[in-house]
């Protein structure tokens, strides 16, 4: 159960409505539940939304690498909402079913190195123990800028996942959870 009210555009003052627009416009008019709760602080929600829009839509890392990192972050944090919503996005971005299954199971055996390195790097960030070999592999695949961006993506989705947990974000009615308990 949400700990704060879900805010809609109609709940905001005329001045605050611009913050709502800055969140939904880059997302095709969609307001994810976490942003509906973050809109209890409209300016903060807009700033978080801006970072997320860069991470999702303007980052220089390949879509499949980004989604592997996001789905792994959600799995590691136990964030049902993010996991459930990003699995279909990941599949559309070219993440193979076997990679989703590996992330879900927490086991990267049998994956190609390029896939497993993104999973391992994400887990190492969350565990606060990134080793040099894994970082070097990520930088080799993505370049320095890409390595920085995928690191920030993991940090961003960690922030979102923890915010969702603390604020009590719930899956929308009729949405089947994809992350096993």
N, C-alpha and C positions, 0 to 999 in steps of 0.2 A: 504494500500500500504506500502510495506517495506521501511523503512527509510535508510537502508544501503543495499548494494548488498548481494544477496544470493551467498555464496562462495562455490565452488566445490573443489574437490581435485586438479583439474587441475589449479586452481587459486593460489595454494600455492607453496611456494618455496620447494626445496627438503627437507630442514630441517623442515619446517612446516608440511609437509605431515605426519610425525609421530604423530602429534597432531590429525590430521584427523583420522588416524588409531586407536588411543586410544579411540576415540568416537564411531566409527562405529563397531569395532570388537566385543565389548560385546553386541551390538544390532543387531547382525546377518547381518551386512553390511548396515543397514539402517541409513540414516542421516536425522533426524527430522529437520523440517524447522527452529526451534529455534537455533539448532546447526549450521546450514548453515549461519545464521546471526551472531551468536556468533563467528564464525570462522574469522570474521573481526579482532578479537584478538585471534589468534590461541592458545596461551598458556592458556589464561583465559577459552576459550571454552573447552580445554582438562581437566582442573581442575574441571569445572562445570560438564563435562561429567563423570568424575571419581566418583564424589559424587552421581550423578544420577545412575550410574551403580551399586553402592553399594545399594542404596535405592531400585532399581527395582529388582536386581538379586541376591544379597547376604545378604540382611537384614534377620533378624531372625523373623520378624513378619509374620503372615499368609498372603498369597496373597490376600485373600478377604478383610482383614482389611486394608492392604496397599492401595488397589484400592478404597475402600470406602473413605479413607482419601484423595486420589488424586482427585477423582471425586468431592468430596465435596469442596475441595480447588478450583478447576476449576470453579465450579458453583458459589461459594462465590465471586470469583474475576471476574466473567463474562468472563472467558477465553475460548472462543469457541473452539480454536484449541485443547487445552488439554482435555477439556470435550469430544469433538467429538472423539478423538483418544483413550481416556481411557475407555469410556463406553464399547466398544467391548472387551477390555482387561479385564475389570472388570467382564463382563459376563463369559468370559472363566475362570476367577479365582474363579468363584462360587458366585459372587454377584448376588443376586436375582433381577429379573425385578422390583419387588415392592420396593426394596431399591433404585434402579436408579430413579424410579418414585418419591419416597419420597424426594430424594436429589434434583431432578429437581424442585419439588413443594416447597421445603423448609419446609417440614412438616414431622416429624418422627412418628406421631401417627400411631399405628398399627404395628410398627416394633418390632422385638424381641429386648430386652435390649442390647444384644451384638452388634447388628447392629447400634442401635440408639446412643450408647455411642461413637462410633467412629465418627459419624456425629457430635454429640454435641461437642466432644472434639476438632475436627477440626475447627468448627465454633468459639468456644471459643478462640482458639489460634489466629485465624485471627482477632477476635474482641478485642484481647489483654486483655481478662478477663477470665482466666481459674480458675474455682472454685475447691476447694479441693475434693468435692465428685466425680466430673467427673474424675479428675486426678486419684484418688484412684481406681475408677472402671476400668480405662484403665490399671493401674499397676496391678490390680488383674487379669485381663484377659491376659495380655502380659508379666508380670514380669517387673522388673525395666529396664532391657536392652531393652525389647520391647517397653516400654513406652518412653524411650529416643529415640529409633529409629523412632517410629511413629511421635514423635514430630519433629524430624529432617526431616522426609519425608514431613510433612506439610510445614516446613520452606523452604525446597528445591523447592517444587512445587509452593510455593508462589513467591519465587525468579524467577522461570521460567515464571510464569504467568505475573508478572510485567515486566519482560524483554520482553516477547512477545508483551505486550501492547505497551511498549515504542518503540520497534524496528519495530512494524507493521507486525508481523507474520500473514500470510494469510493461510487459508485452501488450500490444493492442489486442482487443477482443478478436478471437478467431485466428490469431497467429499461433501456429504450433511451435513450441520450443524445439530447437535443434541441438542444444548442448545437453548431453546426458547429465543427470544429477550426480 
